[in-house]
């Protein structure tokens, strides 16, 4: 799961199914993927990514202007 997240994070292409699966594996509250997707699209993606970067203990690399380059283990 972590390797897939790193690949998504570095490509900038995010799969809602991955986030939904991660949600299901980390909660006892189950909702449909449609509801999850609707809620997911209303929140700040950067907050979610920061949380997951920290959870997986990843290092985030930025250029001198603060632009994201990639995450590494």
PDB file with SEQRES, HELIX, SHEET and CRYST1 records, atoms N, CA, C and O in Angstrom:
SEQRES   1 A   73  UNK UNK UNK UNK UNK UNK UNK UNK UNK UNK UNK UNK UNK          
SEQRES   2 A   73  UNK UNK UNK UNK UNK UNK UNK UNK UNK UNK UNK UNK UNK          
SEQRES   3 A   73  UNK UNK UNK UNK UNK UNK UNK UNK UNK UNK UNK UNK UNK          
SEQRES   4 A   73  UNK UNK UNK UNK UNK UNK UNK UNK UNK UNK UNK UNK UNK          
SEQRES   5 A   73  UNK UNK UNK UNK UNK UNK UNK UNK UNK UNK UNK UNK UNK          
SEQRES   6 A   73  UNK UNK UNK UNK UNK UNK UNK UNK                              
HELIX    1 AA1 UNK A    2  UNK A   11  1                                  10    
HELIX    2 AA2 UNK A   16  UNK A   25  1                                  10    
HELIX    3 AA3 UNK A   33  UNK A   40  1                                   8    
HELIX    4 AA4 UNK A   45  UNK A   55  1                                  11    
SHEET    1 AA1 2 UNK A  59  UNK A  62  0                                        
SHEET    2 AA1 2 UNK A  68  UNK A  72 -1                                        
CRYST1    1.000    1.000    1.000  90.00  90.00  90.00 P 1           1          
ATOM      1  N   UNK A   1       0.828  -1.182   0.000  1.00  0.00           N  
ATOM      2  CA  UNK A   1       0.000   0.000   0.000  1.00  0.00           C  
ATOM      3  C   UNK A   1       0.883   1.260   0.000  1.00  0.00           C  
ATOM      4  O   UNK A   1       0.595   2.235  -0.695  1.00  0.00           O  
ATOM      5  N   UNK A   2       1.941   1.219   0.778  1.00  0.00           N  
ATOM      6  CA  UNK A   2       2.839   2.371   0.877  1.00  0.00           C  
ATOM      7  C   UNK A   2       3.553   2.642  -0.449  1.00  0.00           C  
ATOM      8  O   UNK A   2       3.674   3.795  -0.861  1.00  0.00           O  
ATOM      9  N   UNK A   3       4.022   1.592  -1.113  1.00  0.00           N  
ATOM     10  CA  UNK A   3       4.722   1.772  -2.389  1.00  0.00           C  
ATOM     11  C   UNK A   3       3.805   2.376  -3.444  1.00  0.00           C  
ATOM     12  O   UNK A   3       4.229   3.224  -4.228  1.00  0.00           O  
ATOM     13  N   UNK A   4       2.564   1.945  -3.463  1.00  0.00           N  
ATOM     14  CA  UNK A   4       1.583   2.501  -4.415  1.00  0.00           C  
ATOM     15  C   UNK A   4       1.347   3.985  -4.111  1.00  0.00           C  
ATOM     16  O   UNK A   4       1.241   4.804  -5.024  1.00  0.00           O  
ATOM     17  N   UNK A   5       1.265   4.319  -2.827  1.00  0.00           N  
ATOM     18  CA  UNK A   5       1.082   5.721  -2.440  1.00  0.00           C  
ATOM     19  C   UNK A   5       2.264   6.569  -2.924  1.00  0.00           C  
ATOM     20  O   UNK A   5       2.068   7.646  -3.487  1.00  0.00           O  
ATOM     21  N   UNK A   6       3.474   6.088  -2.706  1.00  0.00           N  
ATOM     22  CA  UNK A   6       4.671   6.828  -3.123  1.00  0.00           C  
ATOM     23  C   UNK A   6       4.655   7.038  -4.634  1.00  0.00           C  
ATOM     24  O   UNK A   6       4.967   8.130  -5.107  1.00  0.00           O  
ATOM     25  N   UNK A   7       4.298   6.012  -5.392  1.00  0.00           N  
ATOM     26  CA  UNK A   7       4.235   6.133  -6.849  1.00  0.00           C  
ATOM     27  C   UNK A   7       3.185   7.169  -7.262  1.00  0.00           C  
ATOM     28  O   UNK A   7       3.434   7.989  -8.145  1.00  0.00           O  
ATOM     29  N   UNK A   8       2.014   7.130  -6.622  1.00  0.00           N  
ATOM     30  CA  UNK A   8       0.971   8.118  -6.929  1.00  0.00           C  
ATOM     31  C   UNK A   8       1.436   9.519  -6.577  1.00  0.00           C  
ATOM     32  O   UNK A   8       1.272  10.460  -7.353  1.00  0.00           O  
ATOM     33  N   UNK A   9       2.010   9.638  -5.410  1.00  0.00           N  
ATOM     34  CA  UNK A   9       2.440  10.958  -4.906  1.00  0.00           C  
ATOM     35  C   UNK A   9       3.476  11.567  -5.844  1.00  0.00           C  
ATOM     36  O   UNK A   9       3.407  12.754  -6.164  1.00  0.00           O  
ATOM     37  N   UNK A  10       4.423  10.766  -6.278  1.00  0.00           N  
ATOM     38  CA  UNK A  10       5.484  11.276  -7.139  1.00  0.00           C  
ATOM     39  C   UNK A  10       5.012  11.551  -8.571  1.00  0.00           C  
ATOM     40  O   UNK A  10       5.581  12.396  -9.262  1.00  0.00           O  
ATOM     41  N   UNK A  11       3.988  10.846  -9.008  1.00  0.00           N  
ATOM     42  CA  UNK A  11       3.467  11.078 -10.364  1.00  0.00           C  
ATOM     43  C   UNK A  11       2.468  12.231 -10.394  1.00  0.00           C  
ATOM     44  O   UNK A  11       2.242  12.843 -11.439  1.00  0.00           O  
ATOM     45  N   UNK A  12       1.868  12.524  -9.225  1.00  0.00           N  
ATOM     46  CA  UNK A  12       0.841  13.564  -9.180  1.00  0.00           C  
ATOM     47  C   UNK A  12      -0.506  13.092  -9.687  1.00  0.00           C  
ATOM     48  O   UNK A  12      -1.419  13.896  -9.870  1.00  0.00           O  
ATOM     49  N   UNK A  13      -0.637  11.795  -9.916  1.00  0.00           N  
ATOM     50  CA  UNK A  13      -1.903  11.204 -10.375  1.00  0.00           C  
ATOM     51  C   UNK A  13      -2.458  10.353  -9.233  1.00  0.00           C  
ATOM     52  O   UNK A  13      -1.872   9.337  -8.858  1.00  0.00           O  
ATOM     53  N   UNK A  14      -3.596  10.784  -8.687  1.00  0.00           N  
ATOM     54  CA  UNK A  14      -4.146  10.146  -7.501  1.00  0.00           C  
ATOM     55  C   UNK A  14      -5.363   9.295  -7.842  1.00  0.00           C  
ATOM     56  O   UNK A  14      -6.286   9.742  -8.524  1.00  0.00           O  
ATOM     57  N   UNK A  15      -5.345   8.070  -7.357  1.00  0.00           N  
ATOM     58  CA  UNK A  15      -6.405   7.096  -7.610  1.00  0.00           C  
ATOM     59  C   UNK A  15      -7.354   7.087  -6.420  1.00  0.00           C  
ATOM     60  O   UNK A  15      -6.966   6.706  -5.316  1.00  0.00           O  
ATOM     61  N   UNK A  16      -8.595   7.506  -6.641  1.00  0.00           N  
ATOM     62  CA  UNK A  16      -9.585   7.563  -5.562  1.00  0.00           C  
ATOM     63  C   UNK A  16      -9.798   6.175  -4.957  1.00  0.00           C  
ATOM     64  O   UNK A  16     -10.097   6.057  -3.769  1.00  0.00           O  
ATOM     65  N   UNK A  17      -9.648   5.138  -5.755  1.00  0.00           N  
ATOM     66  CA  UNK A  17      -9.820   3.777  -5.234  1.00  0.00           C  
ATOM     67  C   UNK A  17      -8.758   3.441  -4.189  1.00  0.00           C  
ATOM     68  O   UNK A  17      -9.042   2.728  -3.227  1.00  0.00           O  
ATOM     69  N   UNK A  18      -7.544   3.946  -4.368  1.00  0.00           N  
ATOM     70  CA  UNK A  18      -6.494   3.714  -3.375  1.00  0.00           C  
ATOM     71  C   UNK A  18      -6.874   4.390  -2.058  1.00  0.00           C  
ATOM     72  O   UNK A  18      -6.769   3.784  -0.991  1.00  0.00           O  
ATOM     73  N   UNK A  19      -7.313   5.636  -2.134  1.00  0.00           N  
ATOM     74  CA  UNK A  19      -7.702   6.360  -0.922  1.00  0.00           C  
ATOM     75  C   UNK A  19      -8.892   5.692  -0.233  1.00  0.00           C  
ATOM     76  O   UNK A  19      -8.943   5.617   0.994  1.00  0.00           O  
ATOM     77  N   UNK A  20      -9.837   5.214  -1.018  1.00  0.00           N  
ATOM     78  CA  UNK A  20     -10.992   4.517  -0.451  1.00  0.00           C  
ATOM     79  C   UNK A  20     -10.563   3.227   0.235  1.00  0.00           C  
ATOM     80  O   UNK A  20     -11.024   2.931   1.338  1.00  0.00           O  
ATOM     81  N   UNK A  21      -9.693   2.461  -0.399  1.00  0.00           N  
ATOM     82  CA  UNK A  21      -9.199   1.223   0.214  1.00  0.00           C  
ATOM     83  C   UNK A  21      -8.449   1.528   1.505  1.00  0.00           C  
ATOM     84  O   UNK A  21      -8.608   0.821   2.500  1.00  0.00           O  
ATOM     85  N   UNK A  22      -7.637   2.572   1.492  1.00  0.00           N  
ATOM     86  CA  UNK A  22      -6.908   2.980   2.693  1.00  0.00           C  
ATOM     87  C   UNK A  22      -7.887   3.356   3.801  1.00  0.00           C  
ATOM     88  O   UNK A  22      -7.691   2.994   4.961  1.00  0.00           O  
ATOM     89  N   UNK A  23      -8.928   4.075   3.441  1.00  0.00           N  
ATOM     90  CA  UNK A  23      -9.974   4.439   4.409  1.00  0.00           C  
ATOM     91  C   UNK A  23     -10.601   3.191   5.015  1.00  0.00           C  
ATOM     92  O   UNK A  23     -10.724   3.084   6.235  1.00  0.00           O  
ATOM     93  N   UNK A  24     -10.997   2.248   4.166  1.00  0.00           N  
ATOM     94  CA  UNK A  24     -11.650   1.033   4.660  1.00  0.00           C  
ATOM     95  C   UNK A  24     -10.748   0.233   5.589  1.00  0.00           C  
ATOM     96  O   UNK A  24     -11.222  -0.366   6.555  1.00  0.00           O  
ATOM     97  N   UNK A  25      -9.453   0.220   5.301  1.00  0.00           N  
ATOM     98  CA  UNK A  25      -8.517  -0.539   6.130  1.00  0.00           C  
ATOM     99  C   UNK A  25      -8.203   0.143   7.457  1.00  0.00           C  
ATOM    100  O   UNK A  25      -7.635  -0.482   8.353  1.00  0.00           O  
ATOM    101  N   UNK A  26      -8.566   1.413   7.591  1.00  0.00           N  
ATOM    102  CA  UNK A  26      -8.194   2.164   8.784  1.00  0.00           C  
ATOM    103  C   UNK A  26      -9.369   2.718   9.563  1.00  0.00           C  
ATOM    104  O   UNK A  26      -9.194   3.616  10.387  1.00  0.00           O  
ATOM    105  N   UNK A  27     -10.566   2.200   9.317  1.00  0.00           N  
ATOM    106  CA  UNK A  27     -11.733   2.654  10.065  1.00  0.00           C  
ATOM    107  C   UNK A  27     -12.730   1.520  10.205  1.00  0.00           C  
ATOM    108  O   UNK A  27     -12.682   0.532   9.473  1.00  0.00           O  
ATOM    109  N   UNK A  28     -13.627   1.680  11.153  1.00  0.00           N  
ATOM    110  CA  UNK A  28     -14.713   0.712  11.283  1.00  0.00           C  
ATOM    111  C   UNK A  28     -16.014   1.308  10.747  1.00  0.00           C  
ATOM    112  O   UNK A  28     -17.069   0.680  10.834  1.00  0.00           O  
ATOM    113  N   UNK A  29     -15.938   2.511  10.197  1.00  0.00           N  
ATOM    114  CA  UNK A  29     -17.111   3.182   9.630  1.00  0.00           C  
ATOM    115  C   UNK A  29     -17.053   3.022   8.113  1.00  0.00           C  
ATOM    116  O   UNK A  29     -16.175   3.581   7.456  1.00  0.00           O  
ATOM    117  N   UNK A  30     -17.983   2.264   7.567  1.00  0.00           N  
ATOM    118  CA  UNK A  30     -17.970   1.992   6.138  1.00  0.00           C  
ATOM    119  C   UNK A  30     -19.031   2.818   5.422  1.00  0.00           C  
ATOM    120  O   UNK A  30     -20.188   2.871   5.839  1.00  0.00           O  
ATOM    121  N   UNK A  31     -18.618   3.449   4.358  1.00  0.00           N  
ATOM    122  CA  UNK A  31     -19.521   4.202   3.497  1.00  0.00           C  
ATOM    123  C   UNK A  31     -19.260   3.757   2.061  1.00  0.00           C  
ATOM    124  O   UNK A  31     -18.241   3.132   1.766  1.00  0.00           O  
ATOM    125  N   UNK A  32     -20.178   4.084   1.193  1.00  0.00           N  
ATOM    126  CA  UNK A  32     -20.005   3.703  -0.215  1.00  0.00           C  
ATOM    127  C   UNK A  32     -18.883   4.523  -0.841  1.00  0.00           C  
ATOM    128  O   UNK A  32     -18.540   5.597  -0.346  1.00  0.00           O  
ATOM    129  N   UNK A  33     -18.317   4.015  -1.925  1.00  0.00           N  
ATOM    130  CA  UNK A  33     -17.264   4.750  -2.611  1.00  0.00           C  
ATOM    131  C   UNK A  33     -17.804   6.062  -3.179  1.00  0.00           C  
ATOM    132  O   UNK A  33     -17.074   7.050  -3.265  1.00  0.00           O  
ATOM    133  N   UNK A  34     -19.072   6.073  -3.564  1.00  0.00           N  
ATOM    134  CA  UNK A  34     -19.671   7.307  -4.083  1.00  0.00           C  
ATOM    135  C   UNK A  34     -19.694   8.397  -3.019  1.00  0.00           C  
ATOM    136  O   UNK A  34     -19.331   9.542  -3.288  1.00  0.00           O  
ATOM    137  N   UNK A  35     -20.120   8.043  -1.819  1.00  0.00           N  
ATOM    138  CA  UNK A  35     -20.133   9.013  -0.714  1.00  0.00           C  
ATOM    139  C   UNK A  35     -18.715   9.429  -0.351  1.00  0.00           C  
ATOM    140  O   UNK A  35     -18.440  10.608  -0.125  1.00  0.00           O  
ATOM    141  N   UNK A  36     -17.819   8.448  -0.299  1.00  0.00           N  
ATOM    142  CA  UNK A  36     -16.427   8.733   0.019  1.00  0.00           C  
ATOM    143  C   UNK A  36     -15.843   9.713  -0.990  1.00  0.00           C  
ATOM    144  O   UNK A  36     -15.185  10.682  -0.610  1.00  0.00           O  
ATOM    145  N   UNK A  37     -16.079   9.466  -2.263  1.00  0.00           N  
ATOM    146  CA  UNK A  37     -15.557  10.320  -3.323  1.00  0.00           C  
ATOM    147  C   UNK A  37     -16.105  11.742  -3.208  1.00  0.00           C  
ATOM    148  O   UNK A  37     -15.370  12.713  -3.391  1.00  0.00           O  
ATOM    149  N   UNK A  38     -17.377  11.856  -2.910  1.00  0.00           N  
ATOM    150  CA  UNK A  38     -17.992  13.174  -2.760  1.00  0.00           C  
ATOM    151  C   UNK A  38     -17.340  13.945  -1.610  1.00  0.00           C  
ATOM    152  O   UNK A  38     -17.013  15.123  -1.756  1.00  0.00           O  
ATOM    153  N   UNK A  39     -17.155  13.291  -0.488  1.00  0.00           N  
ATOM    154  CA  UNK A  39     -16.534  13.923   0.679  1.00  0.00           C  
ATOM    155  C   UNK A  39     -15.071  14.230   0.389  1.00  0.00           C  
ATOM    156  O   UNK A  39     -14.588  15.319   0.700  1.00  0.00           O  
ATOM    157  N   UNK A  40     -14.372  13.277  -0.201  1.00  0.00           N  
ATOM    158  CA  UNK A  40     -12.953  13.430  -0.514  1.00  0.00           C  
ATOM    159  C   UNK A  40     -12.713  14.666  -1.376  1.00  0.00           C  
ATOM    160  O   UNK A  40     -11.743  15.394  -1.165  1.00  0.00           O  
ATOM    161  N   UNK A  41     -13.583  14.899  -2.334  1.00  0.00           N  
ATOM    162  CA  UNK A  41     -13.430  16.032  -3.249  1.00  0.00           C  
ATOM    163  C   UNK A  41     -13.738  17.371  -2.604  1.00  0.00           C  
ATOM    164  O   UNK A  41     -13.482  18.416  -3.203  1.00  0.00           O  
ATOM    165  N   UNK A  42     -14.284  17.361  -1.389  1.00  0.00           N  
ATOM    166  CA  UNK A  42     -14.588  18.612  -0.690  1.00  0.00           C  
ATOM    167  C   UNK A  42     -13.486  19.032   0.281  1.00  0.00           C  
ATOM    168  O   UNK A  42     -13.520  20.149   0.797  1.00  0.00           O  
ATOM    169  N   UNK A  43     -12.528  18.174   0.534  1.00  0.00           N  
ATOM    170  CA  UNK A  43     -11.475  18.488   1.496  1.00  0.00           C  
ATOM    171  C   UNK A  43     -10.204  18.914   0.777  1.00  0.00           C  
ATOM    172  O   UNK A  43     -10.058  18.719  -0.430  1.00  0.00           O  
ATOM    173  N   UNK A  44      -9.299  19.493   1.531  1.00  0.00           N  
ATOM    174  CA  UNK A  44      -8.025  19.973   0.976  1.00  0.00           C  
ATOM    175  C   UNK A  44      -7.085  18.786   0.780  1.00  0.00           C  
ATOM    176  O   UNK A  44      -6.641  18.168   1.747  1.00  0.00           O  
ATOM    177  N   UNK A  45      -6.792  18.478  -0.471  1.00  0.00           N  
ATOM    178  CA  UNK A  45      -5.933  17.339  -0.799  1.00  0.00           C  
ATOM    179  C   UNK A  45      -4.563  17.479  -0.151  1.00  0.00           C  
ATOM    180  O   UNK A  45      -3.980  16.476   0.260  1.00  0.00           O  
ATOM    181  N   UNK A  46      -4.039  18.679  -0.050  1.00  0.00           N  
ATOM    182  CA  UNK A  46      -2.713  18.873   0.557  1.00  0.00           C  
ATOM    183  C   UNK A  46      -2.692  18.426   2.010  1.00  0.00           C  
ATOM    184  O   UNK A  46      -1.684  17.889   2.470  1.00  0.00           O  
ATOM    185  N   UNK A  47      -3.780  18.635   2.742  1.00  0.00           N  
ATOM    186  CA  UNK A  47      -3.840  18.170   4.128  1.00  0.00           C  
ATOM    187  C   UNK A  47      -3.814  16.647   4.198  1.00  0.00           C  
ATOM    188  O   UNK A  47      -3.153  16.071   5.063  1.00  0.00           O  
ATOM    189  N   UNK A  48      -4.527  16.004   3.297  1.00  0.00           N  
ATOM    190  CA  UNK A  48      -4.538  14.540   3.255  1.00  0.00           C  
ATOM    191  C   UNK A  48      -3.147  14.019   2.920  1.00  0.00           C  
ATOM    192  O   UNK A  48      -2.654  13.088   3.557  1.00  0.00           O  
ATOM    193  N   UNK A  49      -2.517  14.625   1.917  1.00  0.00           N  
ATOM    194  CA  UNK A  49      -1.189  14.174   1.500  1.00  0.00           C  
ATOM    195  C   UNK A  49      -0.163  14.371   2.605  1.00  0.00           C  
ATOM    196  O   UNK A  49       0.680  13.501   2.827  1.00  0.00           O  
ATOM    197  N   UNK A  50      -0.223  15.493   3.295  1.00  0.00           N  
ATOM    198  CA  UNK A  50       0.697  15.745   4.413  1.00  0.00           C  
ATOM    199  C   UNK A  50       0.502  14.698   5.507  1.00  0.00           C  
ATOM    200  O   UNK A  50       1.472  14.173   6.055  1.00  0.00           O  
ATOM    201  N   UNK A  51      -0.755  14.400   5.817  1.00  0.00           N  
ATOM    202  CA  UNK A  51      -1.049  13.375   6.834  1.00  0.00           C  
ATOM    203  C   UNK A  51      -0.467  12.021   6.426  1.00  0.00           C  
ATOM    204  O   UNK A  51       0.168  11.344   7.235  1.00  0.00           O  
ATOM    205  N   UNK A  52      -0.685  11.629   5.168  1.00  0.00           N  
ATOM    206  CA  UNK A  52      -0.187  10.333   4.708  1.00  0.00           C  
ATOM    207  C   UNK A  52       1.337  10.312   4.605  1.00  0.00           C  
ATOM    208  O   UNK A  52       1.961   9.295   4.906  1.00  0.00           O  
ATOM    209  N   UNK A  53       1.936  11.415   4.185  1.00  0.00           N  
ATOM    210  CA  UNK A  53       3.406  11.498   4.161  1.00  0.00           C  
ATOM    211  C   UNK A  53       3.960  11.239   5.557  1.00  0.00           C  
ATOM    212  O   UNK A  53       4.928  10.499   5.727  1.00  0.00           O  
ATOM    213  N   UNK A  54       3.329  11.862   6.556  1.00  0.00           N  
ATOM    214  CA  UNK A  54       3.768  11.672   7.943  1.00  0.00           C  
ATOM    215  C   UNK A  54       3.495  10.254   8.424  1.00  0.00           C  
ATOM    216  O   UNK A  54       4.337   9.650   9.090  1.00  0.00           O  
ATOM    217  N   UNK A  55       2.342   9.728   8.097  1.00  0.00           N  
ATOM    218  CA  UNK A  55       1.978   8.369   8.520  1.00  0.00           C  
ATOM    219  C   UNK A  55       2.982   7.344   7.985  1.00  0.00           C  
ATOM    220  O   UNK A  55       3.394   6.440   8.711  1.00  0.00           O  
ATOM    221  N   UNK A  56       3.371   7.487   6.723  1.00  0.00           N  
ATOM    222  CA  UNK A  56       4.311   6.564   6.105  1.00  0.00           C  
ATOM    223  C   UNK A  56       5.770   6.963   6.349  1.00  0.00           C  
ATOM    224  O   UNK A  56       6.691   6.325   5.838  1.00  0.00           O  
ATOM    225  N   UNK A  57       5.966   8.020   7.130  1.00  0.00           N  
ATOM    226  CA  UNK A  57       7.311   8.511   7.488  1.00  0.00           C  
ATOM    227  C   UNK A  57       8.159   8.793   6.252  1.00  0.00           C  
ATOM    228  O   UNK A  57       9.298   8.341   6.136  1.00  0.00           O  
ATOM    229  N   UNK A  58       7.567   9.555   5.333  1.00  0.00           N  
ATOM    230  CA  UNK A  58       8.247   9.911   4.089  1.00  0.00           C  
ATOM    231  C   UNK A  58       8.879  11.288   4.219  1.00  0.00           C  
ATOM    232  O   UNK A  58       8.411  12.131   4.984  1.00  0.00           O  
ATOM    233  N   UNK A  59       9.930  11.501   3.474  1.00  0.00           N  
ATOM    234  CA  UNK A  59      10.580  12.808   3.403  1.00  0.00           C  
ATOM    235  C   UNK A  59      10.110  13.472   2.119  1.00  0.00           C  
ATOM    236  O   UNK A  59      10.152  12.876   1.043  1.00  0.00           O  
ATOM    237  N   UNK A  60       9.661  14.715   2.247  1.00  0.00           N  
ATOM    238  CA  UNK A  60       9.182  15.464   1.097  1.00  0.00           C  
ATOM    239  C   UNK A  60      10.280  16.394   0.622  1.00  0.00           C  
ATOM    240  O   UNK A  60      10.813  17.182   1.404  1.00  0.00           O  
ATOM    241  N   UNK A  61      10.619  16.308  -0.651  1.00  0.00           N  
ATOM    242  CA  UNK A  61      11.653  17.163  -1.239  1.00  0.00           C  
ATOM    243  C   UNK A  61      10.990  18.287  -2.032  1.00  0.00           C  
ATOM    244  O   UNK A  61      10.063  18.057  -2.810  1.00  0.00           O  
ATOM    245  N   UNK A  62      11.489  19.516  -1.817  1.00  0.00           N  
ATOM    246  CA  UNK A  62      10.987  20.692  -2.522  1.00  0.00           C  
ATOM    247  C   UNK A  62      12.159  21.429  -3.154  1.00  0.00           C  
ATOM    248  O   UNK A  62      13.293  21.321  -2.687  1.00  0.00           O  
ATOM    249  N   UNK A  63      11.882  22.178  -4.218  1.00  0.00           N  
ATOM    250  CA  UNK A  63      12.937  22.997  -4.806  1.00  0.00           C  
ATOM    251  C   UNK A  63      13.103  24.276  -3.991  1.00  0.00           C  
ATOM    252  O   UNK A  63      12.412  24.468  -2.991  1.00  0.00           O  
ATOM    253  N   UNK A  64      14.003  25.140  -4.406  1.00  0.00           N  
ATOM    254  CA  UNK A  64      14.301  26.347  -3.638  1.00  0.00           C  
ATOM    255  C   UNK A  64      13.111  27.295  -3.546  1.00  0.00           C  
ATOM    256  O   UNK A  64      13.078  28.160  -2.671  1.00  0.00           O  
ATOM    257  N   UNK A  65      12.128  27.144  -4.444  1.00  0.00           N  
ATOM    258  CA  UNK A  65      10.929  27.984  -4.418  1.00  0.00           C  
ATOM    259  C   UNK A  65       9.792  27.337  -3.634  1.00  0.00           C  
ATOM    260  O   UNK A  65       8.695  27.892  -3.554  1.00  0.00           O  
ATOM    261  N   UNK A  66      10.050  26.167  -3.056  1.00  0.00           N  
ATOM    262  CA  UNK A  66       9.035  25.479  -2.270  1.00  0.00           C  
ATOM    263  C   UNK A  66       8.112  24.588  -3.072  1.00  0.00           C  
ATOM    264  O   UNK A  66       7.123  24.087  -2.536  1.00  0.00           O  
ATOM    265  N   UNK A  67       8.408  24.380  -4.340  1.00  0.00           N  
ATOM    266  CA  UNK A  67       7.595  23.509  -5.184  1.00  0.00           C  
ATOM    267  C   UNK A  67       7.951  22.047  -4.937  1.00  0.00           C  
ATOM    268  O   UNK A  67       9.124  21.691  -4.824  1.00  0.00           O  
ATOM    269  N   UNK A  68       6.938  21.219  -4.857  1.00  0.00           N  
ATOM    270  CA  UNK A  68       7.112  19.795  -4.620  1.00  0.00           C  
ATOM    271  C   UNK A  68       7.950  19.157  -5.731  1.00  0.00           C  
ATOM    272  O   UNK A  68       7.729  19.404  -6.916  1.00  0.00           O  
ATOM    273  N   UNK A  69       8.921  18.329  -5.318  1.00  0.00           N  
ATOM    274  CA  UNK A  69       9.722  17.555  -6.266  1.00  0.00           C  
ATOM    275  C   UNK A  69       9.288  16.086  -6.182  1.00  0.00           C  
ATOM    276  O   UNK A  69       8.838  15.504  -7.169  1.00  0.00           O  
ATOM    277  N   UNK A  70       9.430  15.491  -4.974  1.00  0.00           N  
ATOM    278  CA  UNK A  70       9.022  14.102  -4.781  1.00  0.00           C  
ATOM    279  C   UNK A  70       9.111  13.748  -3.309  1.00  0.00           C  
ATOM    280  O   UNK A  70       9.628  14.510  -2.492  1.00  0.00           O  
ATOM    281  N   UNK A  71       8.585  12.551  -2.990  1.00  0.00           N  
ATOM    282  CA  UNK A  71       8.711  12.002  -1.643  1.00  0.00           C  
ATOM    283  C   UNK A  71       9.623  10.791  -1.722  1.00  0.00           C  
ATOM    284  O   UNK A  71       9.656  10.090  -2.734  1.00  0.00           O  
ATOM    285  N   UNK A  72      10.361  10.551  -0.648  1.00  0.00           N  
ATOM    286  CA  UNK A  72      11.247   9.397  -0.556  1.00  0.00           C  
ATOM    287  C   UNK A  72      11.131   8.780   0.824  1.00  0.00           C  
ATOM    288  O   UNK A  72      10.743   9.440   1.788  1.00  0.00           O  
ATOM    289  N   UNK A  73      11.475   7.494   0.902  1.00  0.00           N  
ATOM    290  CA  UNK A  73      11.481   6.786   2.209  1.00  0.00           C  
ATOM    291  C   UNK A  73      12.675   7.203   3.010  1.00  0.00           C  
ATOM    292  O   UNK A  73      12.863   6.728   4.130  1.00  0.00           O  
TER     293      UNK A  73                                                      
END                                                                             
